[in-house]
Amino acid sequence: MATPVFTEIENEFVRLSPEAQLTLLERLVHRARVAVSGNRDTWEADLSAMAADPEMQRELHRINDEFATTESDGLERH
């Protein structure tokens, strides 16, 4: 439901540069996520959950296997 406040915000938003628009959108999304989750430190918890996910672990192993041959090409640092 559009309100006059939304219209005013949208009118101001279009006056910003594309970079400023993107920055503002990212900040607004972050604030909305914090408001919904009620937790400002979810990044670490999300990262831990992702690392513990069996599907993610399989994908990481697949990627490591795919690049295993390039690790032996003599270009890695010692």
Steps between C-alpha positions, in 0.01 A plus 500: 500500500663824384474795730600861448812434710604216267452725198708773660779253583494359147520849351807578711653159424499556123701817551791300643782365287478127418786435745323690778176316421676165535667604825170616642324181393769287663471697824121470498511126434749457784275695738197296394687173555610613845146606585358166386765281659542708814868408495784716371755216508333250270783502246719265704207272583396489134857428392532219756171348391608515138835337580325220688252436220574160338400625155738794531778268615442276197517800269822624660655152464391495135662838441819391677514183292445700181794728575730237652693465173573872486647489850776276374596724207800644686356849535395485861700690760741323731 
